[in-house]
């Protein structure tokens, strides 16, 4: 998962890219569990705690933005209000 989600917190993804990432995760799980049933994959994701891509990206993005807001770097402080407002938009 970390390799698949690398740097997604810093750049936006569109619906097609989100679907592509979901497809990749599902296909990997299908190969691991040797099944083609999406019901089985849905259960596996539930039991192993693998959230959907949208939730993962939002979680990572909020963490990234909060580090950005709390940074001592002067450039980060310049844009910290925008970062904080974006972080608050992900409720």
C-alpha positions in Angstrom: 0.0 0.0 0.0 2.7 2.6 0.8 4.2 2.1 -2.7 0.8 2.5 -4.3 -0.1 5.6 -2.4 3.4 7.3 -2.5 3.1 11.1 -2.7 -0.7 11.1 -3.3 -1.1 13.4 -0.3 0.7 16.1 -2.2 -1.2 15.9 -5.5 -4.9 15.6 -6.3 -6.2 12.5 -8.0 -9.3 12.4 -10.3 -12.1 9.8 -10.3 -10.4 7.7 -13.1 -7.1 7.5 -11.2 -9.0 6.6 -8.0 -10.8 3.7 -9.9 -7.5 2.6 -11.3 -5.9 2.4 -7.9 -9.0 0.5 -6.5 -8.7 -1.9 -9.4 -5.0 -2.5 -8.7 -5.7 -3.3 -5.0 -8.6 -5.7 -5.9 -6.5 -7.5 -8.6 -3.6 -8.0 -6.1 -6.0 -9.4 -3.6 -7.6 -11.6 -6.2 -4.2 -13.1 -7.0 -3.2 -13.6 -3.4 -6.5 -15.3 -2.5 -6.9 -17.0 -5.8 -10.4 -15.8 -6.4 -12.3 -13.7 -8.9 -15.3 -13.0 -6.6 -15.6 -9.4 -5.7 -17.7 -10.4 -2.7 -14.7 -12.5 -1.3 -12.4 -9.5 -2.0 -14.8 -7.1 -0.2 -14.8 -9.4 2.8 -11.0 -9.7 2.7 -10.6 -6.0 2.7 -13.0 -5.7 5.6 -11.3 -8.4 7.7 -7.7 -7.2 6.9 -8.6 -3.5 7.4 -7.8 -2.4 3.8 -9.9 0.8 3.3 -10.9 2.1 0.0 -8.4 4.4 -1.8 -10.4 7.6 -1.2 -10.3 7.1 2.6 -6.6 6.3 2.5 -5.7 9.3 0.4 -7.8 11.7 2.6 -6.2 10.3 5.8 -2.7 10.7 4.4 -3.5 14.1 3.0 -4.8 15.4 6.4 -1.6 14.1 8.1 0.6 15.8 5.4 -1.3 19.1 5.7 -1.1 19.1 9.5 2.7 18.5 9.3 2.8 21.4 6.9 0.8 23.7 9.1 2.9 22.9 12.2 6.2 23.3 10.4 8.8 25.9 11.5 9.7 26.5 7.9 9.0 30.1 6.9 7.7 29.1 3.5 5.3 26.6 5.0 4.1 29.2 7.5 3.3 31.5 4.6 0.8 29.0 3.1 -0.3 27.4 6.4 -3.7 29.1 6.4 -4.5 27.6 3.0 -3.3 24.2 4.2 -5.4 24.4 7.3 -8.5 25.4 5.4 -8.0 22.5 3.0 -7.4 20.1 5.9 -10.7 21.3 7.5 -12.5 20.7 4.3 -11.9 17.0 4.6 -14.4 16.3 7.4 
